[in-house]
Amino acid sequence: MKVTVDEATCCGAGQCVLLAPEVFDQREDDGIVVLLDAEPDGDLHPAVREAAHVCPAEAISLTEVNRR
């Protein structure tokens, strides 16, 4: 899985950080998302998918990556 975030779209709700703190953080000054891990381990995928699903600004994009 490849994770990307659109900082310009982010509204700072913070749901992503609550669901997947290993992958997402927020800037202290304005709460905008900070991507900590663009290719998280498989055990984090369910939480990252949920974070993307609940993001009110739809600022998180996921791309499935096939590893060989």
All heavy atoms as TSV, in Angstrom:
chain	resi	resn	atom	element	x	y	z
A	1	MET	N	N	0.838	-1.173	0.000
A	1	MET	CA	C	0.000	0.000	0.000
A	1	MET	C	C	0.887	1.242	0.000
A	1	MET	O	O	1.856	1.333	0.729
A	1	MET	CB	C	-0.892	-0.010	1.245
A	1	MET	CG	C	-1.584	1.292	1.537
A	1	MET	SD	S	-2.496	1.307	3.094
A	1	MET	CE	C	-3.823	0.184	2.695
A	2	LYS	N	N	0.518	2.195	-0.852
A	2	LYS	CA	C	1.191	3.492	-0.925
A	2	LYS	C	C	0.185	4.539	-0.462
A	2	LYS	O	O	-0.942	4.586	-0.943
A	2	LYS	CB	C	1.636	3.752	-2.362
A	2	LYS	CG	C	2.201	5.111	-2.595
A	2	LYS	CD	C	3.650	5.165	-2.225
A	2	LYS	CE	C	4.225	6.499	-2.698
A	2	LYS	NZ	N	5.304	6.961	-1.915
A	3	VAL	N	N	0.591	5.359	0.501
A	3	VAL	CA	C	-0.276	6.386	1.061
A	3	VAL	C	C	0.219	7.755	0.611
A	3	VAL	O	O	1.419	8.032	0.645
A	3	VAL	CB	C	-0.257	6.332	2.610
A	3	VAL	CG1	C	-1.205	7.372	3.192
A	3	VAL	CG2	C	-0.589	4.944	3.121
A	4	THR	N	N	-0.713	8.600	0.168
A	4	THR	CA	C	-0.400	9.989	-0.118
A	4	THR	C	C	-1.438	10.858	0.584
A	4	THR	O	O	-2.570	10.421	0.825
A	4	THR	CB	C	-0.395	10.293	-1.628
A	4	THR	OG1	O	-1.659	9.925	-2.182
A	4	THR	CG2	C	0.707	9.545	-2.342
A	5	VAL	N	N	-1.029	12.069	0.922
A	5	VAL	CA	C	-1.954	13.007	1.552
A	5	VAL	C	C	-1.923	14.325	0.794
A	5	VAL	O	O	-0.903	14.701	0.218
A	5	VAL	CB	C	-1.629	13.240	3.043
A	5	VAL	CG1	C	-1.802	11.963	3.828
A	5	VAL	CG2	C	-0.235	13.801	3.236
A	6	ASP	N	N	-3.034	14.994	0.792
A	6	ASP	CA	C	-3.147	16.312	0.171
A	6	ASP	C	C	-3.266	17.331	1.301
A	6	ASP	O	O	-4.345	17.528	1.862
A	6	ASP	CB	C	-4.366	16.353	-0.748
A	6	ASP	CG	C	-4.502	17.672	-1.485
A	6	ASP	OD1	O	-3.771	18.638	-1.159
A	6	ASP	OD2	O	-5.354	17.737	-2.385
A	7	GLU	N	N	-2.149	17.949	1.638
A	7	GLU	CA	C	-2.131	18.912	2.740
A	7	GLU	C	C	-3.053	20.094	2.474
A	7	GLU	O	O	-3.630	20.662	3.398
A	7	GLU	CB	C	-0.705	19.395	2.995
A	7	GLU	CG	C	0.203	18.324	3.540
A	7	GLU	CD	C	1.614	18.825	3.799
A	7	GLU	OE1	O	1.840	20.055	3.736
A	7	GLU	OE2	O	2.483	17.994	4.059
A	8	ALA	N	N	-3.199	20.476	1.215
A	8	ALA	CA	C	-4.048	21.617	0.871
A	8	ALA	C	C	-5.523	21.324	1.121
A	8	ALA	O	O	-6.308	22.240	1.376
A	8	ALA	CB	C	-3.826	22.023	-0.583
A	9	THR	N	N	-5.903	20.050	1.063
A	9	THR	CA	C	-7.288	19.652	1.269
A	9	THR	C	C	-7.592	19.366	2.739
A	9	THR	O	O	-8.717	19.529	3.192
A	9	THR	CB	C	-7.598	18.386	0.434
A	9	THR	OG1	O	-7.329	18.680	-0.934
A	9	THR	CG2	C	-9.027	17.951	0.566
A	10	CYS	N	N	-6.581	18.966	3.487
A	10	CYS	CA	C	-6.752	18.563	4.885
A	10	CYS	C	C	-7.402	19.681	5.702
A	10	CYS	O	O	-7.030	20.846	5.604
A	10	CYS	CB	C	-5.399	18.206	5.495
A	10	CYS	SG	S	-5.455	17.770	7.245
A	11	CYS	N	N	-8.376	19.299	6.545
A	11	CYS	CA	C	-9.056	20.274	7.400
A	11	CYS	C	C	-8.628	20.143	8.859
A	11	CYS	O	O	-9.143	20.846	9.725
A	11	CYS	CB	C	-10.564	20.140	7.254
A	11	CYS	SG	S	-11.241	18.580	7.869
A	12	GLY	N	N	-7.699	19.228	9.147
A	12	GLY	CA	C	-7.167	19.104	10.496
A	12	GLY	C	C	-8.067	18.411	11.496
A	12	GLY	O	O	-7.925	18.627	12.698
A	13	ALA	N	N	-8.970	17.565	11.031
A	13	ALA	CA	C	-9.897	16.885	11.941
A	13	ALA	C	C	-9.183	15.915	12.877
A	13	ALA	O	O	-9.626	15.680	13.994
A	13	ALA	CB	C	-10.974	16.144	11.144
A	14	GLY	N	N	-8.085	15.303	12.415
A	14	GLY	CA	C	-7.277	14.445	13.274
A	14	GLY	C	C	-7.715	13.005	13.405
A	14	GLY	O	O	-7.115	12.252	14.170
A	15	GLN	N	N	-8.740	12.585	12.694
A	15	GLN	CA	C	-9.199	11.200	12.791
A	15	GLN	C	C	-8.128	10.223	12.334
A	15	GLN	O	O	-7.981	9.148	12.891
A	15	GLN	CB	C	-10.481	10.999	11.974
A	15	GLN	CG	C	-11.667	11.779	12.510
A	15	GLN	CD	C	-11.979	11.421	13.946
A	15	GLN	OE1	O	-12.159	10.268	14.292
A	15	GLN	NE2	N	-12.012	12.434	14.794
A	16	CYS	N	N	-7.341	10.609	11.343
A	16	CYS	CA	C	-6.281	9.735	10.840
A	16	CYS	C	C	-5.245	9.454	11.925
A	16	CYS	O	O	-4.773	8.327	12.076
A	16	CYS	CB	C	-5.621	10.343	9.606
A	16	CYS	SG	S	-4.939	12.005	9.845
A	17	VAL	N	N	-4.904	10.471	12.691
A	17	VAL	CA	C	-3.914	10.314	13.760
A	17	VAL	C	C	-4.445	9.393	14.850
A	17	VAL	O	O	-3.711	8.560	15.389
A	17	VAL	CB	C	-3.526	11.688	14.349
A	17	VAL	CG1	C	-2.530	11.529	15.476
A	17	VAL	CG2	C	-2.961	12.588	13.261
A	18	LEU	N	N	-5.708	9.521	15.169
A	18	LEU	CA	C	-6.318	8.657	16.187
A	18	LEU	C	C	-6.354	7.199	15.745
A	18	LEU	O	O	-6.138	6.298	16.548
A	18	LEU	CB	C	-7.737	9.133	16.512
A	18	LEU	CG	C	-7.834	10.494	17.194
A	18	LEU	CD1	C	-9.300	10.904	17.311
A	18	LEU	CD2	C	-7.176	10.466	18.560
A	19	LEU	N	N	-6.609	6.976	14.464
A	19	LEU	CA	C	-6.737	5.609	13.951
A	19	LEU	C	C	-5.400	4.958	13.607
A	19	LEU	O	O	-5.247	3.751	13.767
A	19	LEU	CB	C	-7.638	5.602	12.717
A	19	LEU	CG	C	-9.107	5.852	13.008
A	19	LEU	CD1	C	-9.860	6.194	11.737
A	19	LEU	CD2	C	-9.720	4.627	13.682
A	20	ALA	N	N	-4.449	5.732	13.127
A	20	ALA	CA	C	-3.168	5.167	12.683
A	20	ALA	C	C	-2.016	6.114	13.036
A	20	ALA	O	O	-1.399	6.731	12.154
A	20	ALA	CB	C	-3.207	4.886	11.178
A	21	PRO	N	N	-1.697	6.251	14.325
A	21	PRO	CA	C	-0.652	7.191	14.740
A	21	PRO	C	C	0.743	6.819	14.266
A	21	PRO	O	O	1.635	7.664	14.267
A	21	PRO	CB	C	-0.747	7.167	16.267
A	21	PRO	CG	C	-1.372	5.853	16.594
A	21	PRO	CD	C	-2.310	5.565	15.450
A	22	GLU	N	N	0.940	5.583	13.830
A	22	GLU	CA	C	2.237	5.172	13.287
A	22	GLU	C	C	2.438	5.713	11.871
A	22	GLU	O	O	3.562	5.787	11.387
A	22	GLU	CB	C	2.342	3.639	13.230
A	22	GLU	CG	C	2.132	2.938	14.549
A	22	GLU	CD	C	0.661	2.625	14.829
A	22	GLU	OE1	O	-0.225	3.058	14.069
A	22	GLU	OE2	O	0.396	1.958	15.840
A	23	VAL	N	N	1.341	6.097	11.232
A	23	VAL	CA	C	1.378	6.528	9.828
A	23	VAL	C	C	1.123	8.025	9.676
A	23	VAL	O	O	1.695	8.663	8.799
A	23	VAL	CB	C	0.355	5.719	8.995
A	23	VAL	CG1	C	0.347	6.160	7.542
A	23	VAL	CG2	C	0.653	4.225	9.107
A	24	PHE	N	N	0.286	8.585	10.546
A	24	PHE	CA	C	-0.101	9.986	10.424
A	24	PHE	C	C	0.200	10.767	11.703
A	24	PHE	O	O	0.122	10.230	12.796
A	24	PHE	CB	C	-1.610	10.111	10.146
A	24	PHE	CG	C	-2.075	9.348	8.949
A	24	PHE	CD1	C	-2.732	8.137	9.099
A	24	PHE	CD2	C	-1.871	9.826	7.665
A	24	PHE	CE1	C	-3.176	7.421	8.002
A	24	PHE	CE2	C	-2.310	9.114	6.555
A	24	PHE	CZ	C	-2.965	7.912	6.727
A	25	ASP	N	N	0.505	12.037	11.525
A	25	ASP	CA	C	0.647	12.969	12.641
A	25	ASP	C	C	0.041	14.288	12.166
A	25	ASP	O	O	-0.437	14.378	11.034
A	25	ASP	CB	C	2.121	13.136	13.020
A	25	ASP	CG	C	2.315	13.710	14.416
A	25	ASP	OD1	O	1.304	14.028	15.091
A	25	ASP	OD2	O	3.466	13.845	14.837
A	26	GLN	N	N	0.049	15.285	13.040
A	26	GLN	CA	C	-0.459	16.606	12.680
A	26	GLN	C	C	0.567	17.667	13.040
A	26	GLN	O	O	1.255	17.549	14.058
A	26	GLN	CB	C	-1.755	16.914	13.436
A	26	GLN	CG	C	-2.941	16.114	12.969
A	26	GLN	CD	C	-4.175	16.436	13.799
A	26	GLN	OE1	O	-4.273	15.981	14.917
A	26	GLN	NE2	N	-5.084	17.217	13.238
A	27	ARG	N	N	0.627	18.705	12.215
A	27	ARG	CA	C	1.482	19.841	12.537
A	27	ARG	C	C	0.895	20.555	13.753
A	27	ARG	O	O	-0.324	20.699	13.865
A	27	ARG	CB	C	1.562	20.818	11.357
A	27	ARG	CG	C	2.189	20.204	10.131
A	27	ARG	CD	C	2.520	21.217	9.057
A	27	ARG	NE	N	1.383	22.020	8.623
A	27	ARG	CZ	C	1.100	22.291	7.355
A	27	ARG	NH1	N	1.854	21.815	6.380
A	27	ARG	NH2	N	0.071	23.051	7.048
A	28	GLU	N	N	1.763	20.994	14.630
A	28	GLU	CA	C	1.299	21.657	15.852
A	28	GLU	C	C	0.642	23.005	15.580
A	28	GLU	O	O	-0.315	23.374	16.253
A	28	GLU	CB	C	2.453	21.830	16.832
A	28	GLU	CG	C	2.803	20.548	17.537
A	28	GLU	CD	C	3.691	20.788	18.733
A	28	GLU	OE1	O	3.565	21.841	19.386
A	28	GLU	OE2	O	4.509	19.902	19.003
A	29	ASP	N	N	1.143	23.742	14.606
A	29	ASP	CA	C	0.647	25.098	14.399
A	29	ASP	C	C	-0.749	25.173	13.792
A	29	ASP	O	O	-1.521	26.064	14.115
A	29	ASP	CB	C	1.630	25.924	13.574
A	29	ASP	CG	C	1.919	25.325	12.204
A	29	ASP	OD1	O	1.814	24.100	12.050
A	29	ASP	OD2	O	2.276	26.105	11.288
A	30	ASP	N	N	-1.096	24.220	12.909
A	30	ASP	CA	C	-2.403	24.307	12.252
A	30	ASP	C	C	-3.162	22.985	12.158
A	30	ASP	O	O	-4.266	22.943	11.629
A	30	ASP	CB	C	-2.247	24.913	10.858
A	30	ASP	CG	C	-1.324	24.120	9.954
A	30	ASP	OD1	O	-0.864	23.028	10.351
A	30	ASP	OD2	O	-1.055	24.602	8.832
A	31	GLY	N	N	-2.601	21.893	12.667
A	31	GLY	CA	C	-3.297	20.611	12.680
A	31	GLY	C	C	-3.322	19.867	11.359
A	31	GLY	O	O	-3.951	18.817	11.248
A	32	ILE	N	N	-2.633	20.378	10.352
A	32	ILE	CA	C	-2.630	19.725	9.044
A	32	ILE	C	C	-1.858	18.406	9.129
A	32	ILE	O	O	-0.861	18.285	9.831
A	32	ILE	CB	C	-2.017	20.656	7.970
A	32	ILE	CG1	C	-2.854	21.926	7.838
A	32	ILE	CG2	C	-1.877	19.954	6.622
A	32	ILE	CD1	C	-4.305	21.700	7.452
A	33	VAL	N	N	-2.332	17.430	8.390
A	33	VAL	CA	C	-1.763	16.082	8.416
A	33	VAL	C	C	-0.289	16.077	7.998
A	33	VAL	O	O	0.119	16.823	7.120
A	33	VAL	CB	C	-2.577	15.119	7.528
A	33	VAL	CG1	C	-2.494	15.502	6.059
A	33	VAL	CG2	C	-2.150	13.680	7.731
A	34	VAL	N	N	0.466	15.199	8.670
A	34	VAL	CA	C	1.857	14.921	8.318
A	34	VAL	C	C	1.945	13.420	8.088
A	34	VAL	O	O	1.554	12.631	8.950
A	34	VAL	CB	C	2.818	15.331	9.456
A	34	VAL	CG1	C	4.236	14.903	9.131
A	34	VAL	CG2	C	2.737	16.820	9.712
A	35	LEU	N	N	2.419	13.016	6.939
A	35	LEU	CA	C	2.561	11.603	6.616
A	35	LEU	C	C	3.891	11.091	7.156
A	35	LEU	O	O	4.952	11.566	6.754
A	35	LEU	CB	C	2.481	11.398	5.104
A	35	LEU	CG	C	2.547	9.963	4.601
A	35	LEU	CD1	C	1.386	9.129	5.150
A	35	LEU	CD2	C	2.535	9.947	3.080
A	36	LEU	N	N	3.827	10.138	8.073
A	36	LEU	CA	C	5.029	9.581	8.690
A	36	LEU	C	C	5.564	8.372	7.944
A	36	LEU	O	O	6.763	8.098	7.983
A	36	LEU	CB	C	4.729	9.174	10.141
A	36	LEU	CG	C	4.255	10.277	11.079
A	36	LEU	CD1	C	3.898	9.679	12.424
A	36	LEU	CD2	C	5.303	11.364	11.201
A	37	ASP	N	N	4.675	7.621	7.300
A	37	ASP	CA	C	5.071	6.377	6.631
A	37	ASP	C	C	4.240	6.193	5.369
A	37	ASP	O	O	3.058	5.842	5.451
A	37	ASP	CB	C	4.881	5.197	7.590
A	37	ASP	CG	C	5.437	3.899	7.061
A	37	ASP	OD1	O	5.888	3.850	5.889
A	37	ASP	OD2	O	5.420	2.913	7.821
A	38	ALA	N	N	4.844	6.431	4.222
A	38	ALA	CA	C	4.118	6.349	2.950
A	38	ALA	C	C	3.846	4.914	2.503
A	38	ALA	O	O	2.986	4.690	1.658
A	38	ALA	CB	C	4.882	7.085	1.860
A	39	GLU	N	N	4.576	3.947	3.064
A	39	GLU	CA	C	4.369	2.542	2.720
A	39	GLU	C	C	4.344	1.707	4.005
A	39	GLU	O	O	5.301	1.002	4.314
A	39	GLU	CB	C	5.458	2.068	1.762
A	39	GLU	CG	C	5.389	2.768	0.420
A	39	GLU	CD	C	6.360	2.203	-0.607
A	39	GLU	OE1	O	6.806	1.042	-0.462
A	39	GLU	OE2	O	6.668	2.930	-1.563
A	40	PRO	N	N	3.242	1.800	4.753
A	40	PRO	CA	C	3.164	1.115	6.043
A	40	PRO	C	C	3.130	-0.407	5.906
A	40	PRO	O	O	2.718	-0.942	4.867
A	40	PRO	CB	C	1.861	1.636	6.645
A	40	PRO	CG	C	1.046	2.051	5.469
A	40	PRO	CD	C	2.018	2.522	4.436
A	41	ASP	N	N	3.554	-1.065	6.975
A	41	ASP	CA	C	3.512	-2.531	7.032
A	41	ASP	C	C	2.074	-3.022	6.904
A	41	ASP	O	O	1.127	-2.314	7.251
A	41	ASP	CB	C	4.092	-3.034	8.351
A	41	ASP	CG	C	5.591	-2.815	8.449
A	41	ASP	OD1	O	6.261	-2.715	7.401
A	41	ASP	OD2	O	6.085	-2.742	9.588
A	42	GLY	N	N	1.937	-4.252	6.440
A	42	GLY	CA	C	0.629	-4.847	6.204
A	42	GLY	C	C	-0.285	-4.873	7.406
A	42	GLY	O	O	-1.503	-4.747	7.263
A	43	ASP	N	N	0.277	-5.008	8.599
A	43	ASP	CA	C	-0.577	-5.055	9.784
A	43	ASP	C	C	-1.248	-3.711	10.063
A	43	ASP	O	O	-2.250	-3.646	10.785
A	43	ASP	CB	C	0.207	-5.529	11.009
A	43	ASP	CG	C	1.389	-4.639	11.354
A	43	ASP	OD1	O	2.023	-4.081	10.441
A	43	ASP	OD2	O	1.676	-4.499	12.565
A	44	LEU	N	N	-0.752	-2.628	9.468
A	44	LEU	CA	C	-1.356	-1.308	9.641
A	44	LEU	C	C	-2.384	-0.975	8.563
A	44	LEU	O	O	-3.125	-0.002	8.693
A	44	LEU	CB	C	-0.264	-0.234	9.642
A	44	LEU	CG	C	0.752	-0.305	10.769
A	44	LEU	CD1	C	1.858	0.726	10.550
A	44	LEU	CD2	C	0.088	-0.096	12.117
A	45	HIS	N	N	-2.457	-1.768	7.527
A	45	HIS	CA	C	-3.348	-1.469	6.407
A	45	HIS	C	C	-4.813	-1.280	6.808
A	45	HIS	O	O	-5.449	-0.329	6.328
A	45	HIS	CB	C	-3.222	-2.521	5.315
A	45	HIS	CG	C	-1.917	-2.446	4.580
A	45	HIS	ND1	N	-1.659	-3.216	3.461
A	45	HIS	CD2	C	-0.786	-1.712	4.781
A	45	HIS	CE1	C	-0.443	-2.960	3.019
A	45	HIS	NE2	N	0.106	-2.047	3.818
A	46	PRO	N	N	-5.378	-2.134	7.650
A	46	PRO	CA	C	-6.789	-1.914	8.020
A	46	PRO	C	C	-7.019	-0.549	8.679
A	46	PRO	O	O	-7.998	0.134	8.360
A	46	PRO	CB	C	-7.098	-3.062	8.986
A	46	PRO	CG	C	-6.140	-4.145	8.593
A	46	PRO	CD	C	-4.885	-3.413	8.192
A	47	ALA	N	N	-6.145	-0.138	9.570
A	47	ALA	CA	C	-6.295	1.163	10.237
A	47	ALA	C	C	-6.113	2.305	9.254
A	47	ALA	O	O	-6.830	3.317	9.319
A	47	ALA	CB	C	-5.301	1.276	11.389
A	48	VAL	N	N	-5.178	2.171	8.323
A	48	VAL	CA	C	-4.947	3.213	7.325
A	48	VAL	C	C	-6.146	3.318	6.391
A	48	VAL	O	O	-6.581	4.425	6.047
A	48	VAL	CB	C	-3.650	2.950	6.533
A	48	VAL	CG1	C	-3.492	3.939	5.393
A	48	VAL	CG2	C	-2.443	3.008	7.462
A	49	ARG	N	N	-6.711	2.196	5.987
A	49	ARG	CA	C	-7.917	2.221	5.140
A	49	ARG	C	C	-9.063	2.913	5.868
A	49	ARG	O	O	-9.801	3.702	5.274
A	49	ARG	CB	C	-8.319	0.804	4.734
A	49	ARG	CG	C	-7.453	0.222	3.655
A	49	ARG	CD	C	-8.013	-1.114	3.138
A	49	ARG	NE	N	-7.057	-1.719	2.244
A	49	ARG	CZ	C	-6.206	-2.678	2.577
A	49	ARG	NH1	N	-6.205	-3.183	3.804
A	49	ARG	NH2	N	-5.352	-3.164	1.697
A	50	GLU	N	N	-9.228	2.610	7.147
A	50	GLU	CA	C	-10.280	3.245	7.939
A	50	GLU	C	C	-10.035	4.746	8.052
A	50	GLU	O	O	-10.963	5.548	7.923
A	50	GLU	CB	C	-10.352	2.616	9.330
A	50	GLU	CG	C	-11.423	3.193	10.217
A	50	GLU	CD	C	-12.849	2.905	9.782
A	50	GLU	OE1	O	-13.069	2.042	8.904
A	50	GLU	OE2	O	-13.762	3.547	10.330
A	51	ALA	N	N	-8.793	5.144	8.259
A	51	ALA	CA	C	-8.454	6.568	8.340
A	51	ALA	C	C	-8.811	7.292	7.047
A	51	ALA	O	O	-9.376	8.388	7.071
A	51	ALA	CB	C	-6.973	6.737	8.658
A	52	ALA	N	N	-8.493	6.683	5.926
A	52	ALA	CA	C	-8.830	7.278	4.628
A	52	ALA	C	C	-10.346	7.364	4.453
A	52	ALA	O	O	-10.864	8.360	3.951
A	52	ALA	CB	C	-8.208	6.476	3.492
A	53	HIS	N	N	-11.030	6.333	4.900
A	53	HIS	CA	C	-12.494	6.279	4.757
A	53	HIS	C	C	-13.187	7.367	5.582
A	53	HIS	O	O	-14.162	7.969	5.121
A	53	HIS	CB	C	-12.996	4.892	5.157
A	53	HIS	CG	C	-14.471	4.754	5.112
A	53	HIS	ND1	N	-15.183	4.686	3.937
A	53	HIS	CD2	C	-15.389	4.680	6.117
A	53	HIS	CE1	C	-16.472	4.587	4.216
A	53	HIS	NE2	N	-16.611	4.586	5.530
A	54	VAL	N	N	-12.712	7.620	6.796
A	54	VAL	CA	C	-13.381	8.576	7.676
A	54	VAL	C	C	-12.897	10.013	7.518
A	54	VAL	O	O	-13.474	10.921	8.112
A	54	VAL	CB	C	-13.289	8.159	9.167
A	54	VAL	CG1	C	-13.882	6.786	9.376
A	54	VAL	CG2	C	-11.871	8.241	9.684
A	55	CYS	N	N	-11.860	10.245	6.725
A	55	CYS	CA	C	-11.335	11.597	6.552
A	55	CYS	C	C	-12.418	12.502	5.954
A	55	CYS	O	O	-12.863	12.273	4.827
A	55	CYS	CB	C	-10.110	11.576	5.635
A	55	CYS	SG	S	-9.434	13.223	5.314
A	56	PRO	N	N	-12.850	13.528	6.696
A	56	PRO	CA	C	-13.941	14.368	6.183
A	56	PRO	C	C	-13.557	15.188	4.955
A	56	PRO	O	O	-14.432	15.575	4.178
A	56	PRO	CB	C	-14.272	15.280	7.370
A	56	PRO	CG	C	-13.057	15.290	8.215
A	56	PRO	CD	C	-12.400	13.946	8.015
A	57	ALA	N	N	-12.279	15.428	4.761
A	57	ALA	CA	C	-11.819	16.214	3.613
A	57	ALA	C	C	-11.376	15.339	2.444
A	57	ALA	O	O	-11.002	15.864	1.393
A	57	ALA	CB	C	-10.670	17.123	4.036
A	58	GLU	N	N	-11.388	14.019	2.647
A	58	GLU	CA	C	-10.919	13.076	1.629
A	58	GLU	C	C	-9.492	13.424	1.187
A	58	GLU	O	O	-9.162	13.390	0.006
A	58	GLU	CB	C	-11.881	13.024	0.448
A	58	GLU	CG	C	-13.260	12.539	0.846
A	58	GLU	CD	C	-14.238	12.458	-0.314
A	58	GLU	OE1	O	-13.914	12.901	-1.429
A	58	GLU	OE2	O	-15.342	11.942	-0.088
A	59	ALA	N	N	-8.649	13.751	2.174
A	59	ALA	CA	C	-7.284	14.181	1.898
A	59	ALA	C	C	-6.283	13.029	1.825
A	59	ALA	O	O	-5.121	13.246	1.505
A	59	ALA	CB	C	-6.836	15.173	2.974
A	60	ILE	N	N	-6.742	11.813	2.111
A	60	ILE	CA	C	-5.857	10.641	2.109
A	60	ILE	C	C	-6.180	9.773	0.909
A	60	ILE	O	O	-7.335	9.392	0.704
A	60	ILE	CB	C	-6.029	9.828	3.399
A	60	ILE	CG1	C	-5.730	10.694	4.625
A	60	ILE	CG2	C	-5.142	8.584	3.379
A	60	ILE	CD1	C	-6.119	10.063	5.942
A	61	SER	N	N	-5.155	9.449	0.125
A	61	SER	CA	C	-5.320	8.563	-1.029
A	61	SER	C	C	-4.482	7.315	-0.826
A	61	SER	O	O	-3.352	7.388	-0.334
A	61	SER	CB	C	-4.874	9.256	-2.314
A	61	SER	OG	O	-5.654	10.398	-2.554
A	62	LEU	N	N	-5.048	6.178	-1.211
A	62	LEU	CA	C	-4.361	4.894	-1.083
A	62	LEU	C	C	-4.223	4.250	-2.443
A	62	LEU	O	O	-5.151	4.271	-3.253
A	62	LEU	CB	C	-5.149	3.968	-0.161
A	62	LEU	CG	C	-5.516	4.500	1.213
A	62	LEU	CD1	C	-6.330	3.479	1.962
A	62	LEU	CD2	C	-4.270	4.886	1.985
A	63	THR	N	N	-3.064	3.664	-2.678
A	63	THR	CA	C	-2.828	2.902	-3.887
A	63	THR	C	C	-2.303	1.535	-3.450
A	63	THR	O	O	-1.339	1.459	-2.683
A	63	THR	CB	C	-1.763	3.587	-4.766
A	63	THR	OG1	O	-2.176	4.920	-5.041
A	63	THR	CG2	C	-1.549	2.831	-6.058
A	64	GLU	N	N	-2.956	0.514	-3.907
A	64	GLU	CA	C	-2.510	-0.837	-3.578
A	64	GLU	C	C	-1.279	-1.171	-4.420
A	64	GLU	O	O	-1.251	-0.913	-5.628
A	64	GLU	CB	C	-3.621	-1.853	-3.817
A	64	GLU	CG	C	-4.834	-1.651	-2.942
A	64	GLU	CD	C	-4.555	-1.741	-1.441
A	64	GLU	OE1	O	-3.679	-2.519	-1.029
A	64	GLU	OE2	O	-5.212	-1.014	-0.688
A	65	VAL	N	N	-0.264	-1.707	-3.790
A	65	VAL	CA	C	0.981	-2.037	-4.450
A	65	VAL	C	C	1.171	-3.557	-4.360
A	65	VAL	O	O	1.128	-4.111	-3.271
A	65	VAL	CB	C	2.183	-1.329	-3.782
A	65	VAL	CG1	C	3.474	-1.742	-4.436
A	65	VAL	CG2	C	1.994	0.171	-3.829
A	66	ASN	N	N	1.348	-4.172	-5.507
A	66	ASN	CA	C	1.604	-5.626	-5.528
A	66	ASN	C	C	3.098	-5.873	-5.395
A	66	ASN	O	O	3.876	-5.408	-6.217
A	66	ASN	CB	C	1.082	-6.258	-6.828
A	66	ASN	CG	C	-0.414	-6.230	-6.896
A	66	ASN	OD1	O	-1.097	-6.375	-5.885
A	66	ASN	ND2	N	-0.956	-6.042	-8.089
A	67	ARG	N	N	3.469	-6.595	-4.365
A	67	ARG	CA	C	4.874	-6.934	-4.146
A	67	ARG	C	C	5.106	-8.341	-4.689
A	67	ARG	O	O	4.335	-9.240	-4.476
A	67	ARG	CB	C	5.202	-6.915	-2.650
A	67	ARG	CG	C	4.898	-5.616	-1.995
A	67	ARG	CD	C	6.132	-4.821	-1.818
A	67	ARG	NE	N	5.793	-3.589	-1.126
A	67	ARG	CZ	C	6.379	-2.463	-1.351
A	67	ARG	NH1	N	7.346	-2.398	-2.220
A	67	ARG	NH2	N	6.050	-1.387	-0.704
A	68	ARG	N	N	6.207	-8.530	-5.373
A	68	ARG	CA	C	6.521	-9.856	-5.924
A	68	ARG	C	C	7.653	-10.464	-5.163
A	68	ARG	O	O	8.512	-9.953	-4.658
A	68	ARG	CB	C	6.891	-9.738	-7.393
A	68	ARG	CG	C	5.689	-9.319	-8.194
A	68	ARG	CD	C	6.049	-9.277	-9.666
A	68	ARG	NE	N	4.965	-8.643	-10.381
A	68	ARG	CZ	C	4.199	-9.276	-11.220
A	68	ARG	NH1	N	4.357	-10.531	-11.461
A	68	ARG	NH2	N	3.247	-8.637	-11.855
